[in-house]
Amino acid sequence: MSNSSPGEFQLTLPRNAFTPREAARAGDLWRACQDVAVWESTRLGWPPGRYRDEGTSFIVRTMTAVHHRETHYGEPLSARTWVSRLRREMFSTREVRLEAGGTPVCSATQEWVHVAADLSPSRAPLTLTSAFPLLAGLAEPVTLPPITESIADARTHTHRFRCWHLWMDPLAHVNHPMYVDFADESLACAVAKAGLSPAALVPIAETATFRAGVVADVEVCVESRLAGTTAAGDVVVTHRVLGKDEQLCATMTTVRRLFGAPSEVLVAALR
């Protein structure tokens, strides 16, 4: 495979990525997309150790993912990834596509920001930017299904917890897929309080924008609120992740449905 082609990889999700329904969690598919991006960077001469040695890195600013269907344990997955855009040697757009048996499973668009060793935004060196060929036009960027019926009177569900030291990633903050876990746990708690099964939640799509890192041993607050429904009847929930001193660390939107139940059931539970 030449460097001017998308990176192609084979993978299977680990056992701990699956719910009691044997369906993969959204956060673990985000982790798979991250792994694919790291594998592609390594293939092109930039493994994680080189970033650390040269005091340079990319961090995710925004990511949007759409789940075409649920993923089940043991399914062999194939992945393709490529950089579609680079701006000012600082902002990089990466596309990731996961398939099983030739059919789409999960599509993601990631917006990465290049940072220096102190995590401040900076221009990437030519040795880094020149390693990644730009492959524009291979696919449209991923977007969330729009809200077709807004809900303005829903209450806010609040979930608080203390962040573990063991959750820190190589940059000493919470890795970006874990924010999806935070949002889904907040939603799961609200669903459980309504007498429904959290395992019945089906991921349809989500997007997250990261503003600051959640760090260890601080109280985290996730505020979740029903925003509306889509044309397909799926439920849209917005989330705010607050870190130290109530600092806004991330905003998220998740699109979910309940397995085997009409959307009205989930709407009623969250409203």
Secondary structure as GFF3:
##gff-version 3
##sequence-region A 1 271
A	DSSP	beta_strand	7	11	.	.	.	ID=ss1
A	DSSP	three_ten_helix	15	17	.	.	.	ID=ss2
A	DSSP	alpha_helix	26	43	.	.	.	ID=ss3
A	DSSP	alpha_helix	48	53	.	.	.	ID=ss4
A	DSSP	beta_strand	56	67	.	.	.	ID=ss5
A	DSSP	beta_strand	77	87	.	.	.	ID=ss6
A	DSSP	beta_strand	91	100	.	.	.	ID=ss7
A	DSSP	beta_strand	103	116	.	.	.	ID=ss8
A	DSSP	alpha_helix	126	129	.	.	.	ID=ss9
A	DSSP	beta_strand	147	150	.	.	.	ID=ss10
A	DSSP	beta_strand	156	162	.	.	.	ID=ss11
A	DSSP	three_ten_helix	165	167	.	.	.	ID=ss12
A	DSSP	alpha_helix	176	193	.	.	.	ID=ss13
A	DSSP	three_ten_helix	198	200	.	.	.	ID=ss14
A	DSSP	beta_strand	201	210	.	.	.	ID=ss15
A	DSSP	beta_strand	219	230	.	.	.	ID=ss16
A	DSSP	beta_strand	235	242	.	.	.	ID=ss17
A	DSSP	three_ten_helix	244	246	.	.	.	ID=ss18
A	DSSP	beta_strand	248	258	.	.	.	ID=ss19
A	DSSP	alpha_helix	263	270	.	.	.	ID=ss20
###
